[in-house]
Amino acid sequence: MGLGTRIFIVKEDDSLQRLSLKRYNRLIKGYPDEGLMQYAGKRIRYALIVLEMINRKPAEILMAEYSFLAFGSKGRLDAGERQKAARLAMDTLAPIAAEPKYGKVIDVKHRFAKKRFDDRYLWKPTPEIEAAIQRIIFG
């Protein structure tokens, strides 16, 4: 038993293109020789799927993340956009202090930040996209 990862680029027509984990990691790490020129200057949808593997075969989907990748003019990931997303993700964390500092005032900034993060950086797949992902993973 172990874990596996599948990454799919979701094209404009909702078709799927598999992206290897090795290539995804190279894109994320900003390797200068790694890029996807066909997506230069675009913001595309992708799905990151974490699987439970039994005997090296997918048994169950444990987690699915549906997000976006923003590419620069040279087909590499836009580092500035990734930094904005990371900053906003940090803003979604609830304050450490459990009690309000000023009477009945409740700090809800993190809730608004979560809404902004979800609206900007996450997307919801259609049932057809989910079914296509399952077909590719499980056959």
C-alpha positions in Angstrom: 0.0 0.0 0.0 1.3 3.5 -0.8 0.4 6.8 -2.4 0.4 7.9 -6.0 -0.2 11.2 -7.7 -1.7 12.0 -11.1 -1.8 15.4 -12.6 -4.0 16.4 -15.5 -4.1 19.7 -17.5 -7.8 20.4 -18.3 -7.9 22.0 -21.8 -10.4 24.6 -22.9 -12.6 21.9 -24.4 -12.5 20.0 -21.1 -10.3 17.2 -22.5 -7.5 16.0 -20.3 -3.8 15.9 -20.9 -1.6 13.9 -18.4 1.3 15.8 -17.0 4.0 13.6 -15.4 4.9 14.3 -11.7 8.5 14.8 -12.7 7.6 17.5 -15.2 5.2 19.1 -12.8 7.8 19.3 -10.1 10.3 20.8 -12.6 7.8 23.4 -13.6 7.0 24.2 -9.9 10.7 24.5 -9.1 11.3 26.8 -12.0 13.9 24.9 -13.9 14.9 27.2 -16.7 14.8 24.5 -19.4 11.3 23.3 -18.4 8.3 24.9 -19.9 5.0 24.3 -21.8 5.1 26.8 -24.8 1.6 25.9 -25.9 0.4 27.5 -22.7 2.6 30.6 -22.8 0.8 33.7 -21.4 -2.2 31.6 -20.4 -3.8 30.6 -17.1 -5.0 27.0 -17.3 -6.9 24.6 -15.1 -5.3 21.5 -13.7 -6.3 18.7 -11.4 -3.9 17.1 -8.9 -5.1 13.7 -7.7 -3.7 11.8 -4.8 -4.4 8.0 -4.9 -4.1 5.1 -2.5 -2.1 2.5 -4.4 -2.3 -1.3 -3.7 0.2 -3.5 -5.5 1.1 -0.4 -7.6 -2.4 -0.1 -8.9 -4.8 2.8 -8.1 -7.4 1.7 -5.5 -9.0 4.9 -4.3 -8.9 8.7 -4.8 -7.9 10.2 -1.4 -7.7 13.8 -2.4 -8.4 16.0 -5.5 -7.2 19.6 -5.9 -8.6 21.6 -8.8 -6.5 24.8 -9.3 -4.8 26.9 -11.9 -1.4 27.2 -13.4 -0.4 30.7 -14.8 2.3 30.6 -17.4 4.6 33.5 -18.5 5.5 34.4 -22.0 8.2 31.7 -22.2 5.9 28.9 -21.2 7.3 28.7 -17.6 5.2 29.1 -14.5 4.6 32.7 -13.5 6.6 33.0 -10.2 4.8 36.3 -9.3 1.4 34.7 -9.5 2.6 31.7 -7.4 3.8 34.2 -4.7 0.5 36.0 -4.7 -1.3 32.7 -4.2 1.0 31.7 -1.4 0.5 35.1 0.4 -3.2 34.8 0.1 -3.1 31.2 1.3 -1.3 32.3 4.4 -4.0 35.0 5.0 -6.6 32.2 5.1 -5.2 30.9 8.4 -7.3 31.7 11.5 -5.7 33.9 14.1 -3.9 32.0 16.8 -5.5 34.0 19.7 -8.7 32.2 20.6 -10.4 35.1 22.3 -11.3 38.5 20.8 -9.0 41.3 21.9 -11.6 44.0 21.9 -14.8 42.8 23.6 -17.2 41.2 21.0 -15.2 42.0 17.9 -14.5 38.9 15.9 -11.6 38.8 13.5 -12.9 37.4 10.2 -10.2 38.6 7.8 -9.1 35.0 7.3 -12.7 34.0 6.2 -12.7 36.7 3.6 -9.2 35.7 2.5 -10.4 32.1 2.1 -13.3 33.3 -0.1 -10.9 35.4 -2.3 -8.4 32.5 -2.5 -11.2 30.0 -3.5 -12.6 32.4 -6.1 -9.2 33.2 -7.6 -7.2 30.0 -7.4 -9.7 27.0 -7.3 -12.3 25.7 -9.7 -15.0 23.1 -9.4 -15.0 20.3 -12.0 -18.1 19.2 -13.9 -19.3 15.7 -13.3 -18.1 14.9 -16.8 -14.5 16.0 -16.0 -14.6 14.0 -12.7 -15.8 10.9 -14.6 -13.1 11.3 -17.3 -10.4 11.5 -14.6 -11.8 8.4 -13.0 -11.9 6.6 -16.3 -8.2 7.4 -17.0 -7.1 6.5 -13.5 -9.1 3.3 -13.0 -9.6 2.2 -16.7 
